[in-house]
Amino acid sequence: MTTVVTSPRVEDMVSVGSRVSWSAIFAGSVLAVGICILLGPVGGAMGLSLSDRVNEDNLRLAAIGWSILVVCVALFAGGVVASVFTVGENKTEAVLYGILTWGLTILIVIALGGFGVRIGFATVVRIHEFSQTPSEIELATRISWYAFAGAWASMFAAALGGYVGAGPTFRIVVVPPPNRLG
């Protein structure tokens, strides 16, 4: 015997509390940090291997580009994992899972390298304050803008990863009973 629900039930309407799966977001963040640790040194090795054959400005731009690429790839994968490890999310929730993965990953990176992060920011500020030539000031300004753009690109990559990892959207549909007259 098949039962067809014609009106919403109380259990369909009662809140289940938070639907955020922090363990899935944490798993995505840990994966993202791991990928950064794995792929980051590859860029350094390539840069050192090519340093005697490449212009210093081109090498600097390549290093910035590689860093942004690695972070975007890592956060895309982290967003996919966070979204895949959740149940019943729609595409909007999946994008939010990706953004939450991005935010938690940023917190983890700051926690792991807190002292280094302060030195990195202080270095950019010092370069700008103590620059002697307009080209040095321009370089410090460009690096700051690249860092800003890279942060946004990584957040969008995490959101896209969450979107890609989202499962099918399920909706509760009320089905009218079949007409048995006749």
VMD Tcl script that builds the backbone (N, CA, C; Angstrom):
set m [mol new atoms 546]
animate dup $m
set s [atomselect $m all]
$s set {name element resname resid chain x y z} {
  {N N MET 1 A 0.839 -1.167 0.000}
  {CA C MET 1 A 0.000 0.000 0.000}
  {C C MET 1 A 0.895 1.244 0.000}
  {N N THR 2 A 0.640 2.171 -0.897}
  {CA C THR 2 A 1.415 3.400 -1.023}
  {C C THR 2 A 0.641 4.544 -0.392}
  {N N THR 3 A 1.334 5.311 0.464}
  {CA C THR 3 A 0.716 6.466 1.098}
  {C C THR 3 A 1.206 7.723 0.404}
  {N N VAL 4 A 0.294 8.591 0.003}
  {CA C VAL 4 A 0.635 9.848 -0.625}
  {C C VAL 4 A 0.314 10.967 0.357}
  {N N VAL 5 A 1.295 11.816 0.614}
  {CA C VAL 5 A 1.101 12.927 1.536}
  {C C VAL 5 A 0.493 14.082 0.748}
  {N N THR 6 A -0.668 14.547 1.205}
  {CA C THR 6 A -1.340 15.633 0.488}
  {C C THR 6 A -1.151 16.981 1.158}
  {N N SER 7 A -0.710 17.002 2.381}
  {CA C SER 7 A -0.449 18.279 3.057}
  {C C SER 7 A 0.863 18.148 3.829}
  {N N PRO 8 A 1.519 19.276 4.066}
  {CA C PRO 8 A 2.796 19.215 4.789}
  {C C PRO 8 A 2.615 18.662 6.201}
  {N N ARG 9 A 3.574 17.879 6.630}
  {CA C ARG 9 A 3.560 17.335 7.985}
  {C C ARG 9 A 4.371 18.242 8.888}
  {N N VAL 10 A 4.141 18.148 10.187}
  {CA C VAL 10 A 4.865 18.971 11.156}
  {C C VAL 10 A 6.360 18.733 11.039}
  {N N GLU 11 A 6.797 17.490 10.899}
  {CA C GLU 11 A 8.230 17.193 10.826}
  {C C GLU 11 A 8.888 17.766 9.573}
  {N N ASP 12 A 8.077 18.075 8.534}
  {CA C ASP 12 A 8.619 18.721 7.351}
  {C C ASP 12 A 8.868 20.207 7.563}
  {N N MET 13 A 8.216 20.786 8.545}
  {CA C MET 13 A 8.279 22.225 8.757}
  {C C MET 13 A 9.119 22.641 9.963}
  {N N VAL 14 A 9.426 21.734 10.880}
  {CA C VAL 14 A 10.159 22.067 12.093}
  {C C VAL 14 A 11.645 22.224 11.768}
  {N N SER 15 A 12.246 23.230 12.331}
  {CA C SER 15 A 13.667 23.478 12.107}
  {C C SER 15 A 14.515 22.349 12.665}
  {N N VAL 16 A 15.573 22.041 11.960}
  {CA C VAL 16 A 16.511 21.025 12.425}
  {C C VAL 16 A 17.740 21.673 13.047}
  {N N GLY 17 A 17.676 22.976 13.275}
  {CA C GLY 17 A 18.826 23.686 13.825}
  {C C GLY 17 A 19.750 24.098 12.693}
  {N N SER 18 A 20.998 24.234 13.003}
  {CA C SER 18 A 21.970 24.647 12.005}
  {C C SER 18 A 22.214 23.517 11.015}
  {N N ARG 19 A 22.176 23.869 9.745}
  {CA C ARG 19 A 22.473 22.871 8.710}
  {C C ARG 19 A 23.915 22.978 8.256}
  {N N VAL 20 A 24.672 23.839 8.886}
  {CA C VAL 20 A 26.074 24.003 8.503}
  {C C VAL 20 A 26.875 22.823 9.045}
  {N N SER 21 A 27.562 22.139 8.161}
  {CA C SER 21 A 28.411 21.019 8.552}
  {C C SER 21 A 29.842 21.528 8.706}
  {N N TRP 22 A 30.185 21.900 9.938}
  {CA C TRP 22 A 31.518 22.449 10.178}
  {C C TRP 22 A 32.610 21.405 9.953}
  {N N SER 23 A 32.280 20.142 10.145}
  {CA C SER 23 A 33.293 19.111 9.881}
  {C C SER 23 A 33.606 19.040 8.388}
  {N N ALA 24 A 32.612 19.228 7.526}
  {CA C ALA 24 A 32.855 19.241 6.082}
  {C C ALA 24 A 33.665 20.475 5.690}
  {N N ILE 25 A 33.344 21.613 6.279}
  {CA C ILE 25 A 34.083 22.848 5.994}
  {C C ILE 25 A 35.524 22.715 6.480}
  {N N PHE 26 A 35.712 22.126 7.655}
  {CA C PHE 26 A 37.057 21.914 8.178}
  {C C PHE 26 A 37.846 20.971 7.266}
  {N N ALA 27 A 37.187 19.908 6.781}
  {CA C ALA 27 A 37.861 18.970 5.867}
  {C C ALA 27 A 38.295 19.687 4.588}
  {N N GLY 28 A 37.438 20.531 4.042}
  {CA C GLY 28 A 37.802 21.289 2.846}
  {C C GLY 28 A 38.963 22.237 3.108}
  {N N SER 29 A 38.961 22.874 4.271}
  {CA C SER 29 A 40.049 23.801 4.624}
  {C C SER 29 A 41.367 23.070 4.811}
  {N N VAL 30 A 41.322 21.929 5.477}
  {CA C VAL 30 A 42.555 21.147 5.684}
  {C C VAL 30 A 43.120 20.698 4.336}
  {N N LEU 31 A 42.234 20.281 3.428}
  {CA C LEU 31 A 42.697 19.893 2.097}
  {C C LEU 31 A 43.325 21.089 1.378}
  {N N ALA 32 A 42.693 22.250 1.470}
  {CA C ALA 32 A 43.221 23.444 0.801}
  {C C ALA 32 A 44.605 23.805 1.338}
  {N N VAL 33 A 44.775 23.772 2.652}
  {CA C VAL 33 A 46.086 24.076 3.238}
  {C C VAL 33 A 47.115 23.037 2.787}
  {N N GLY 34 A 46.712 21.777 2.760}
  {CA C GLY 34 A 47.625 20.718 2.306}
  {C C GLY 34 A 48.065 20.897 0.868}
  {N N ILE 35 A 47.127 21.266 -0.006}
  {CA C ILE 35 A 47.480 21.489 -1.410}
  {C C ILE 35 A 48.436 22.673 -1.532}
  {N N CYS 36 A 48.189 23.737 -0.754}
  {CA C CYS 36 A 49.111 24.893 -0.783}
  {C C CYS 36 A 50.510 24.483 -0.338}
  {N N ILE 37 A 50.584 23.674 0.715}
  {CA C ILE 37 A 51.887 23.217 1.206}
  {C C ILE 37 A 52.555 22.312 0.173}
  {N N LEU 38 A 51.761 21.538 -0.544}
  {CA C LEU 38 A 52.300 20.622 -1.550}
  {C C LEU 38 A 52.770 21.353 -2.809}
  {N N LEU 39 A 51.967 22.297 -3.308}
  {CA C LEU 39 A 52.283 22.950 -4.579}
  {C C LEU 39 A 53.110 24.221 -4.435}
  {N N GLY 40 A 53.105 24.841 -3.276}
  {CA C GLY 40 A 53.857 26.077 -3.083}
  {C C GLY 40 A 55.336 25.946 -3.388}
  {N N PRO 41 A 56.013 24.942 -2.853}
  {CA C PRO 41 A 57.445 24.798 -3.129}
  {C C PRO 41 A 57.787 24.539 -4.596}
  {N N VAL 42 A 56.842 24.023 -5.373}
  {CA C VAL 42 A 57.106 23.788 -6.791}
  {C C VAL 42 A 57.415 25.116 -7.482}
  {N N GLY 43 A 56.647 26.152 -7.148}
  {CA C GLY 43 A 56.897 27.474 -7.720}
  {C C GLY 43 A 58.256 28.016 -7.314}
  {N N GLY 44 A 58.616 27.811 -6.052}
  {CA C GLY 44 A 59.937 28.250 -5.593}
  {C C GLY 44 A 61.058 27.526 -6.309}
  {N N ALA 45 A 60.891 26.235 -6.489}
  {CA C ALA 45 A 61.917 25.450 -7.192}
  {C C ALA 45 A 62.040 25.876 -8.646}
  {N N MET 46 A 60.899 26.115 -9.287}
  {CA C MET 46 A 60.957 26.574 -10.682}
  {C C MET 46 A 61.608 27.948 -10.762}
  {N N GLY 47 A 61.259 28.842 -9.827}
  {CA C GLY 47 A 61.841 30.180 -9.821}
  {C C GLY 47 A 63.340 30.154 -9.621}
  {N N LEU 48 A 63.810 29.336 -8.680}
  {CA C LEU 48 A 65.248 29.226 -8.450}
  {C C LEU 48 A 65.961 28.606 -9.649}
  {N N SER 49 A 65.290 27.658 -10.299}
  {CA C SER 49 A 65.892 27.019 -11.465}
  {C C SER 49 A 66.028 27.987 -12.631}
  {N N LEU 50 A 65.117 28.948 -12.731}
  {CA C LEU 50 A 65.115 29.869 -13.868}
  {C C LEU 50 A 65.679 31.238 -13.534}
  {N N SER 51 A 66.091 31.462 -12.299}
  {CA C SER 51 A 66.468 32.801 -11.861}
  {C C SER 51 A 67.638 33.405 -12.639}
  {N N ASP 52 A 68.548 32.583 -13.124}
  {CA C ASP 52 A 69.690 33.130 -13.868}
  {C C ASP 52 A 69.363 33.374 -15.344}
  {N N ARG 53 A 68.206 32.887 -15.819}
  {CA C ARG 53 A 67.844 33.026 -17.225}
  {C C ARG 53 A 66.646 33.953 -17.462}
  {N N VAL 54 A 66.048 34.478 -16.395}
  {CA C VAL 54 A 64.820 35.264 -16.525}
  {C C VAL 54 A 65.017 36.624 -15.873}
  {N N ASN 55 A 64.423 37.633 -16.462}
  {CA C ASN 55 A 64.425 38.983 -15.922}
  {C C ASN 55 A 63.810 38.968 -14.517}
  {N N GLU 56 A 64.372 39.750 -13.610}
  {CA C GLU 56 A 63.909 39.765 -12.212}
  {C C GLU 56 A 62.447 40.190 -12.101}
  {N N ASP 57 A 62.029 41.173 -12.881}
  {CA C ASP 57 A 60.631 41.620 -12.847}
  {C C ASP 57 A 59.692 40.516 -13.335}
  {N N ASN 58 A 60.082 39.819 -14.400}
  {CA C ASN 58 A 59.263 38.713 -14.901}
  {C C ASN 58 A 59.192 37.576 -13.888}
  {N N LEU 59 A 60.295 37.311 -13.215}
  {CA C LEU 59 A 60.330 36.270 -12.190}
  {C C LEU 59 A 59.400 36.634 -11.029}
  {N N ARG 60 A 59.413 37.897 -10.643}
  {CA C ARG 60 A 58.556 38.379 -9.556}
  {C C ARG 60 A 57.081 38.232 -9.936}
  {N N LEU 61 A 56.741 38.627 -11.163}
  {CA C LEU 61 A 55.357 38.488 -11.625}
  {C C LEU 61 A 54.942 37.020 -11.707}
  {N N ALA 62 A 55.839 36.167 -12.161}
  {CA C ALA 62 A 55.543 34.736 -12.231}
  {C C ALA 62 A 55.307 34.165 -10.832}
  {N N ALA 63 A 56.090 34.607 -9.863}
  {CA C ALA 63 A 55.911 34.125 -8.487}
  {C C ALA 63 A 54.550 34.547 -7.938}
  {N N ILE 64 A 54.162 35.782 -8.210}
  {CA C ILE 64 A 52.849 36.255 -7.762}
  {C C ILE 64 A 51.743 35.460 -8.443}
  {N N GLY 65 A 51.871 35.270 -9.751}
  {CA C GLY 65 A 50.882 34.496 -10.497}
  {C C GLY 65 A 50.777 33.057 -10.011}
  {N N TRP 66 A 51.933 32.429 -9.750}
  {CA C TRP 66 A 51.938 31.052 -9.257}
  {C C TRP 66 A 51.253 30.975 -7.894}
  {N N SER 67 A 51.534 31.927 -7.032}
  {CA C SER 67 A 50.922 31.930 -5.698}
  {C C SER 67 A 49.407 32.032 -5.792}
  {N N ILE 68 A 48.934 32.934 -6.636}
  {CA C ILE 68 A 47.481 33.092 -6.797}
  {C C ILE 68 A 46.874 31.826 -7.383}
  {N N LEU 69 A 47.527 31.232 -8.383}
  {CA C LEU 69 A 47.028 30.006 -8.998}
  {C C LEU 69 A 46.944 28.865 -7.983}
  {N N VAL 70 A 47.997 28.685 -7.196}
  {CA C VAL 70 A 48.016 27.604 -6.206}
  {C C VAL 70 A 46.893 27.791 -5.191}
  {N N VAL 71 A 46.729 29.000 -4.694}
  {CA C VAL 71 A 45.685 29.252 -3.698}
  {C C VAL 71 A 44.299 29.027 -4.300}
  {N N CYS 72 A 44.097 29.471 -5.545}
  {CA C CYS 72 A 42.792 29.271 -6.187}
  {C C CYS 72 A 42.497 27.789 -6.421}
  {N N VAL 73 A 43.485 27.044 -6.885}
  {CA C VAL 73 A 43.296 25.603 -7.097}
  {C C VAL 73 A 43.007 24.912 -5.764}
  {N N ALA 74 A 43.762 25.259 -4.740}
  {CA C ALA 74 A 43.581 24.640 -3.423}
  {C C ALA 74 A 42.196 24.942 -2.860}
  {N N LEU 75 A 41.762 26.182 -2.965}
  {CA C LEU 75 A 40.460 26.535 -2.403}
  {C C LEU 75 A 39.309 26.026 -3.252}
  {N N PHE 76 A 39.517 25.886 -4.551}
  {CA C PHE 76 A 38.506 25.243 -5.380}
  {C C PHE 76 A 38.301 23.804 -4.902}
  {N N ALA 77 A 39.403 23.073 -4.734}
  {CA C ALA 77 A 39.310 21.685 -4.254}
  {C C ALA 77 A 38.691 21.633 -2.857}
  {N N GLY 78 A 39.069 22.571 -1.990}
  {CA C GLY 78 A 38.482 22.612 -0.653}
  {C C GLY 78 A 36.993 22.885 -0.689}
  {N N GLY 79 A 36.551 23.783 -1.575}
  {CA C GLY 79 A 35.122 24.057 -1.721}
  {C C GLY 79 A 34.357 22.853 -2.229}
  {N N VAL 80 A 34.953 22.125 -3.168}
  {CA C VAL 80 A 34.312 20.902 -3.676}
  {C C VAL 80 A 34.153 19.891 -2.546}
  {N N VAL 81 A 35.214 19.675 -1.784}
  {CA C VAL 81 A 35.156 18.695 -0.689}
  {C C VAL 81 A 34.113 19.097 0.348}
  {N N ALA 82 A 34.095 20.366 0.733}
  {CA C ALA 82 A 33.118 20.818 1.732}
  {C C ALA 82 A 31.697 20.603 1.237}
  {N N SER 83 A 31.460 20.855 -0.039}
  {CA C SER 83 A 30.122 20.691 -0.590}
  {C C SER 83 A 29.744 19.218 -0.763}
  {N N VAL 84 A 30.683 18.413 -1.204}
  {CA C VAL 84 A 30.404 16.982 -1.406}
  {C C VAL 84 A 30.122 16.289 -0.072}
  {N N PHE 85 A 30.792 16.717 0.992}
  {CA C PHE 85 A 30.622 16.067 2.290}
  {C C PHE 85 A 29.370 16.509 3.036}
  {N N THR 86 A 28.547 17.358 2.437}
  {CA C THR 86 A 27.297 17.775 3.074}
  {C C THR 86 A 26.142 17.065 2.401}
  {N N VAL 87 A 25.002 17.101 3.052}
  {CA C VAL 87 A 23.846 16.392 2.520}
  {C C VAL 87 A 22.698 17.381 2.318}
  {N N GLY 88 A 22.094 17.349 1.158}
  {CA C GLY 88 A 20.863 18.069 0.917}
  {C C GLY 88 A 20.989 19.557 0.681}
  {N N GLU 89 A 22.177 20.057 0.386}
  {CA C GLU 89 A 22.297 21.492 0.153}
  {C C GLU 89 A 21.861 21.825 -1.263}
  {N N ASN 90 A 21.399 23.065 -1.427}
  {CA C ASN 90 A 21.106 23.539 -2.776}
  {C C ASN 90 A 22.329 24.302 -3.283}
  {N N LYS 91 A 22.258 24.835 -4.477}
  {CA C LYS 91 A 23.423 25.492 -5.079}
  {C C LYS 91 A 23.854 26.725 -4.281}
  {N N THR 92 A 22.887 27.475 -3.759}
  {CA C THR 92 A 23.235 28.662 -2.964}
  {C C THR 92 A 23.959 28.269 -1.686}
  {N N GLU 93 A 23.448 27.248 -1.000}
  {CA C GLU 93 A 24.120 26.770 0.213}
  {C C GLU 93 A 25.508 26.234 -0.114}
  {N N ALA 94 A 25.646 25.579 -1.249}
  {CA C ALA 94 A 26.945 25.030 -1.641}
  {C C ALA 94 A 27.957 26.151 -1.864}
  {N N VAL 95 A 27.525 27.250 -2.484}
  {CA C VAL 95 A 28.412 28.401 -2.667}
  {C C VAL 95 A 28.815 28.961 -1.303}
  {N N LEU 96 A 27.878 29.035 -0.390}
  {CA C LEU 96 A 28.191 29.524 0.963}
  {C C LEU 96 A 29.159 28.581 1.675}
  {N N TYR 97 A 29.024 27.275 1.444}
  {CA C TYR 97 A 29.991 26.325 2.003}
  {C C TYR 97 A 31.392 26.616 1.467}
  {N N GLY 98 A 31.486 26.922 0.180}
  {CA C GLY 98 A 32.778 27.269 -0.398}
  {C C GLY 98 A 33.357 28.527 0.235}
  {N N ILE 99 A 32.513 29.543 0.440}
  {CA C ILE 99 A 32.986 30.792 1.049}
  {C C ILE 99 A 33.373 30.574 2.509}
  {N N LEU 100 A 32.610 29.757 3.240}
  {CA C LEU 100 A 32.990 29.437 4.624}
  {C C LEU 100 A 34.306 28.660 4.659}
  {N N THR 101 A 34.520 27.784 3.680}
  {CA C THR 101 A 35.794 27.062 3.588}
  {C C THR 101 A 36.931 28.047 3.360}
  {N N TRP 102 A 36.716 29.017 2.486}
  {CA C TRP 102 A 37.716 30.056 2.232}
  {C C TRP 102 A 38.035 30.804 3.529}
  {N N GLY 103 A 37.007 31.232 4.248}
  {CA C GLY 103 A 37.226 31.984 5.486}
  {C C GLY 103 A 37.974 31.178 6.535}
  {N N LEU 104 A 37.582 29.920 6.722}
  {CA C LEU 104 A 38.265 29.077 7.707}
  {C C LEU 104 A 39.704 28.807 7.280}
  {N N THR 105 A 39.929 28.621 5.987}
  {CA C THR 105 A 41.296 28.398 5.502}
  {C C THR 105 A 42.167 29.614 5.783}
  {N N ILE 106 A 41.633 30.803 5.552}
  {CA C ILE 106 A 42.378 32.031 5.857}
  {C C ILE 106 A 42.727 32.072 7.344}
  {N N LEU 107 A 41.776 31.724 8.206}
  {CA C LEU 107 A 42.055 31.706 9.650}
  {C C LEU 107 A 43.131 30.687 10.008}
  {N N ILE 108 A 43.073 29.518 9.378}
  {CA C ILE 108 A 44.085 28.487 9.641}
  {C C ILE 108 A 45.467 28.978 9.211}
  {N N VAL 109 A 45.547 29.586 8.031}
  {CA C VAL 109 A 46.835 30.081 7.536}
  {C C VAL 109 A 47.383 31.161 8.462}
  {N N ILE 110 A 46.510 32.050 8.916}
  {CA C ILE 110 A 46.958 33.097 9.839}
  {C C ILE 110 A 47.413 32.484 11.158}
  {N N ALA 111 A 46.682 31.486 11.651}
  {CA C ALA 111 A 47.072 30.831 12.904}
  {C C ALA 111 A 48.406 30.099 12.759}
  {N N LEU 112 A 48.611 29.438 11.618}
  {CA C LEU 112 A 49.855 28.684 11.417}
  {C C LEU 112 A 51.061 29.591 11.201}
  {N N GLY 113 A 50.836 30.700 10.539}
  {CA C GLY 113 A 51.974 31.558 10.226}
  {C C GLY 113 A 51.789 32.974 10.738}
  {N N GLY 114 A 51.173 33.105 11.890}
  {CA C GLY 114 A 50.864 34.427 12.427}
  {C C GLY 114 A 52.042 35.382 12.408}
  {N N PHE 115 A 53.164 34.951 12.860}
  {CA C PHE 115 A 54.327 35.833 12.881}
  {C C PHE 115 A 54.765 36.170 11.467}
  {N N GLY 116 A 54.789 35.202 10.593}
  {CA C GLY 116 A 55.184 35.435 9.211}
  {C C GLY 116 A 54.222 36.352 8.476}
  {N N VAL 117 A 52.934 36.250 8.786}
  {CA C VAL 117 A 51.959 37.120 8.130}
  {C C VAL 117 A 52.206 38.562 8.528}
  {N N ARG 118 A 52.485 38.802 9.812}
  {CA C ARG 118 A 52.760 40.175 10.265}
  {C C ARG 118 A 54.028 40.708 9.613}
  {N N ILE 119 A 55.038 39.864 9.491}
  {CA C ILE 119 A 56.275 40.306 8.855}
  {C C ILE 119 A 56.019 40.613 7.385}
  {N N GLY 120 A 55.246 39.782 6.699}
  {CA C GLY 120 A 54.966 40.023 5.293}
  {C C GLY 120 A 54.259 41.347 5.076}
  {N N PHE 121 A 53.244 41.635 5.872}
  {CA C PHE 121 A 52.533 42.901 5.735}
  {C C PHE 121 A 53.440 44.055 6.112}
  {N N ALA 122 A 54.196 43.892 7.199}
  {CA C ALA 122 A 55.116 44.951 7.626}
  {C C ALA 122 A 56.178 45.203 6.565}
  {N N THR 123 A 56.614 44.176 5.886}
  {CA C THR 123 A 57.613 44.338 4.837}
  {C C THR 123 A 57.077 45.184 3.690}
  {N N VAL 124 A 55.843 44.917 3.278}
  {CA C VAL 124 A 55.247 45.715 2.206}
  {C C VAL 124 A 55.136 47.169 2.647}
  {N N VAL 125 A 54.706 47.394 3.898}
  {CA C VAL 125 A 54.591 48.765 4.402}
  {C C VAL 125 A 55.968 49.424 4.455}
  {N N ARG 126 A 56.980 48.707 4.946}
  {CA C ARG 126 A 58.336 49.257 5.015}
  {C C ARG 126 A 58.902 49.567 3.630}
  {N N ILE 127 A 58.664 48.678 2.677}
  {CA C ILE 127 A 59.132 48.925 1.312}
  {C C ILE 127 A 58.527 50.223 0.806}
  {N N HIS 128 A 57.238 50.409 1.081}
  {CA C HIS 128 A 56.570 51.622 0.605}
  {C C HIS 128 A 57.097 52.869 1.330}
  {N N GLU 129 A 57.304 52.765 2.644}
  {CA C GLU 129 A 57.762 53.919 3.422}
  {C C GLU 129 A 59.200 54.307 3.104}
  {N N PHE 130 A 60.067 53.325 2.893}
  {CA C PHE 130 A 61.490 53.606 2.717}
  {C C PHE 130 A 61.953 53.524 1.270}
  {N N SER 131 A 61.012 53.475 0.348}
  {CA C SER 131 A 61.398 53.415 -1.061}
  {C C SER 131 A 62.055 54.725 -1.470}
  {N N GLN 132 A 63.115 54.596 -2.226}
  {CA C GLN 132 A 63.881 55.757 -2.657}
  {C C GLN 132 A 63.454 56.248 -4.037}
  {N N THR 133 A 63.014 55.331 -4.872}
  {CA C THR 133 A 62.712 55.708 -6.248}
  {C C THR 133 A 61.229 55.465 -6.539}
  {N N PRO 134 A 60.696 56.151 -7.530}
  {CA C PRO 134 A 59.296 55.905 -7.911}
  {C C PRO 134 A 59.038 54.468 -8.338}
  {N N SER 135 A 60.032 53.815 -8.937}
  {CA C SER 135 A 59.820 52.423 -9.359}
  {C C SER 135 A 59.680 51.486 -8.161}
  {N N GLU 136 A 60.384 51.759 -7.070}
  {CA C GLU 136 A 60.241 50.948 -5.857}
  {C C GLU 136 A 58.866 51.147 -5.226}
  {N N ILE 137 A 58.388 52.387 -5.230}
  {CA C ILE 137 A 57.050 52.671 -4.701}
  {C C ILE 137 A 55.999 51.987 -5.570}
  {N N GLU 138 A 56.192 52.049 -6.884}
  {CA C GLU 138 A 55.254 51.391 -7.801}
  {C C GLU 138 A 55.237 49.888 -7.578}
  {N N LEU 139 A 56.401 49.290 -7.335}
  {CA C LEU 139 A 56.477 47.851 -7.085}
  {C C LEU 139 A 55.710 47.478 -5.823}
  {N N ALA 140 A 55.903 48.219 -4.740}
  {CA C ALA 140 A 55.190 47.931 -3.492}
  {C C ALA 140 A 53.687 48.065 -3.687}
  {N N THR 141 A 53.280 49.069 -4.439}
  {CA C THR 141 A 51.855 49.268 -4.706}
  {C C THR 141 A 51.299 48.117 -5.529}
  {N N ARG 142 A 52.027 47.689 -6.566}
  {CA C ARG 142 A 51.575 46.575 -7.395}
  {C C ARG 142 A 51.442 45.294 -6.580}
  {N N ILE 143 A 52.410 45.013 -5.723}
  {CA C ILE 143 A 52.357 43.798 -4.898}
  {C C ILE 143 A 51.122 43.827 -4.008}
  {N N SER 144 A 50.821 44.978 -3.436}
  {CA C SER 144 A 49.638 45.093 -2.585}
  {C C SER 144 A 48.358 44.830 -3.370}
  {N N TRP 145 A 48.258 45.372 -4.567}
  {CA C TRP 145 A 47.078 45.150 -5.390}
  {C C TRP 145 A 46.980 43.693 -5.845}
  {N N TYR 146 A 48.119 43.061 -6.155}
  {CA C TYR 146 A 48.091 41.643 -6.525}
  {C C TYR 146 A 47.596 40.791 -5.359}
  {N N ALA 147 A 48.044 41.119 -4.155}
  {CA C ALA 147 A 47.583 40.373 -2.977}
  {C C ALA 147 A 46.078 40.534 -2.792}
  {N N PHE 148 A 45.588 41.741 -2.980}
  {CA C PHE 148 A 44.151 42.006 -2.870}
  {C C PHE 148 A 43.371 41.215 -3.918}
  {N N ALA 149 A 43.822 41.267 -5.164}
  {CA C ALA 149 A 43.150 40.541 -6.242}
  {C C ALA 149 A 43.220 39.028 -6.017}
  {N N GLY 150 A 44.358 38.563 -5.529}
  {CA C GLY 150 A 44.501 37.130 -5.253}
  {C C GLY 150 A 43.559 36.652 -4.166}
  {N N ALA 151 A 43.335 37.478 -3.149}
  {CA C ALA 151 A 42.405 37.107 -2.080}
  {C C ALA 151 A 40.988 36.965 -2.635}
  {N N TRP 152 A 40.580 37.898 -3.468}
  {CA C TRP 152 A 39.246 37.809 -4.069}
  {C C TRP 152 A 39.146 36.610 -5.005}
  {N N ALA 153 A 40.159 36.390 -5.817}
  {CA C ALA 153 A 40.137 35.258 -6.744}
  {C C ALA 153 A 40.043 33.941 -5.988}
  {N N SER 154 A 40.757 33.842 -4.860}
  {CA C SER 154 A 40.710 32.596 -4.089}
  {C C SER 154 A 39.333 32.382 -3.475}
  {N N MET 155 A 38.668 33.464 -3.035}
  {CA C MET 155 A 37.325 33.314 -2.483}
  {C C MET 155 A 36.352 32.850 -3.567}
  {N N PHE 156 A 36.449 33.423 -4.757}
  {CA C PHE 156 A 35.570 33.002 -5.851}
  {C C PHE 156 A 35.854 31.559 -6.261}
  {N N ALA 157 A 37.126 31.151 -6.213}
  {CA C ALA 157 A 37.466 29.766 -6.539}
  {C C ALA 157 A 36.850 28.811 -5.526}
  {N N ALA 158 A 36.874 29.168 -4.250}
  {CA C ALA 158 A 36.259 28.328 -3.218}
  {C C ALA 158 A 34.747 28.250 -3.415}
  {N N ALA 159 A 34.124 29.382 -3.734}
  {CA C ALA 159 A 32.677 29.393 -3.975}
  {C C ALA 159 A 32.330 28.543 -5.199}
  {N N LEU 160 A 33.122 28.658 -6.266}
  {CA C LEU 160 A 32.891 27.856 -7.465}
  {C C LEU 160 A 33.079 26.369 -7.163}
  {N N GLY 161 A 34.080 26.045 -6.353}
  {CA C GLY 161 A 34.278 24.649 -5.953}
  {C C GLY 161 A 33.078 24.115 -5.188}
  {N N GLY 162 A 32.528 24.930 -4.286}
  {CA C GLY 162 A 31.320 24.517 -3.572}
  {C C GLY 162 A 30.162 24.293 -4.527}
  {N N TYR 163 A 30.021 25.173 -5.497}
  {CA C TYR 163 A 28.941 25.054 -6.485}
  {C C TYR 163 A 29.096 23.780 -7.313}
  {N N VAL 164 A 30.318 23.513 -7.752}
  {CA C VAL 164 A 30.574 22.320 -8.568}
  {C C VAL 164 A 30.326 21.043 -7.761}
  {N N GLY 165 A 30.653 21.079 -6.480}
  {CA C GLY 165 A 30.486 19.888 -5.653}
  {C C GLY 165 A 29.080 19.655 -5.138}
  {N N ALA 166 A 28.174 20.597 -5.397}
  {CA C ALA 166 A 26.807 20.473 -4.879}
  {C C ALA 166 A 26.082 19.306 -5.525}
  {N N GLY 167 A 25.286 18.665 -4.714}
  {CA C GLY 167 A 24.477 17.562 -5.211}
  {C C GLY 167 A 23.200 18.085 -5.839}
  {N N PRO 168 A 22.312 17.183 -6.193}
  {CA C PRO 168 A 21.043 17.613 -6.782}
  {C C PRO 168 A 20.191 18.343 -5.732}
  {N N THR 169 A 19.366 19.260 -6.194}
  {CA C THR 169 A 18.484 20.005 -5.308}
  {C C THR 169 A 17.208 19.193 -5.112}
  {N N PHE 170 A 16.850 18.956 -3.855}
  {CA C PHE 170 A 15.635 18.222 -3.531}
  {C C PHE 170 A 14.585 19.201 -3.041}
  {N N ARG 171 A 13.377 19.009 -3.488}
  {CA C ARG 171 A 12.266 19.856 -3.058}
  {C C ARG 171 A 11.123 18.967 -2.608}
  {N N ILE 172 A 10.409 19.415 -1.580}
  {CA C ILE 172 A 9.209 18.708 -1.135}
  {C C ILE 172 A 8.074 19.153 -2.035}
  {N N VAL 173 A 7.442 18.204 -2.679}
  {CA C VAL 173 A 6.352 18.494 -3.591}
  {C C VAL 173 A 5.125 17.754 -3.099}
  {N N VAL 174 A 4.032 18.485 -2.992}
  {CA C VAL 174 A 2.773 17.868 -2.587}
  {C C VAL 174 A 2.125 17.284 -3.840}
  {N N VAL 175 A 1.873 15.987 -3.792}
  {CA C VAL 175 A 1.277 15.285 -4.920}
  {C C VAL 175 A -0.185 15.026 -4.590}
  {N N PRO 176 A -1.088 15.501 -5.428}
  {CA C PRO 176 A -2.501 15.257 -5.134}
  {C C PRO 176 A -2.826 13.765 -5.329}
  {N N PRO 177 A -3.795 13.286 -4.567}
  {CA C PRO 177 A -4.158 11.867 -4.735}
  {C C PRO 177 A -4.760 11.637 -6.120}
  {N N PRO 178 A -4.575 10.448 -6.631}
  {CA C PRO 178 A -5.125 10.160 -7.971}
  {C C PRO 178 A -6.659 10.203 -7.932}
  {N N ASN 179 A -7.236 10.617 -9.045}
  {CA C ASN 179 A -8.681 10.673 -9.160}
  {C C ASN 179 A -9.200 9.273 -9.434}
  {N N ARG 180 A -9.972 8.722 -8.501}
  {CA C ARG 180 A -10.431 7.323 -8.647}
  {C C ARG 180 A -11.890 7.252 -9.060}
  {N N LEU 181 A -12.433 8.335 -9.514}
  {CA C LEU 181 A -13.825 8.304 -9.986}
  {C C LEU 181 A -13.861 7.740 -11.386}
  {N N GLY 182 A -14.836 7.089 -11.690}
  {CA C GLY 182 A -14.985 6.735 -13.058}
  {C C GLY 182 A -15.367 5.440 -13.404}
}
mol reanalyze $m
mol bondsrecalc $m
mol representation Tube
mol addrep $m
